[in-house]
Amino acid sequence: PEDELYTDYLTENRIVKAVNSIGETSVLAMFNVCEENITLTDKVKYSDIKNKISDKYVAYFHFKKEYCIIDEANCADITLERNGVEIVTFLPVKDNCFYIGDTEKYIAAGKNMKKVCLDTVL
């Protein structure tokens, strides 16, 4: 949202969220840049996804190495220590499966995508 451009994240005690997309995949970077030594919490939600093409997404949390379902009814809590970072890759679910790239990379999208079924990661 436009009002986020004018937020002073150093003093507002809010997590910075930046989103971009590649193909059918969205990537959300989250940062705690607060000047105070505090832990911040927020939600990873369906509205964070750019260019939606599905009603259901798998969210892959790069640093936590975890998967969860994100849709209108389901969101995930995120907690970041001071200077903490998380990168979330949103992958559309089709026929109970999704495609994901190399999870060792910061952005698990792009080349060499492999099909993964939900029951193998959740």
Salt bridges, closest charged atoms under 4 A:
GLU4 OE2 - ARG14 NH2 2.89
GLU24 OE1 - LYS94 NZ 3.04
ASP42 OD2 - LYS17 NZ 3.72
ASP48 OD2 - LYS17 NZ 3.08
GLU66 OE1 - LYS64 NZ 3.66
ASP77 OD1 - LYS43 NZ 2.40
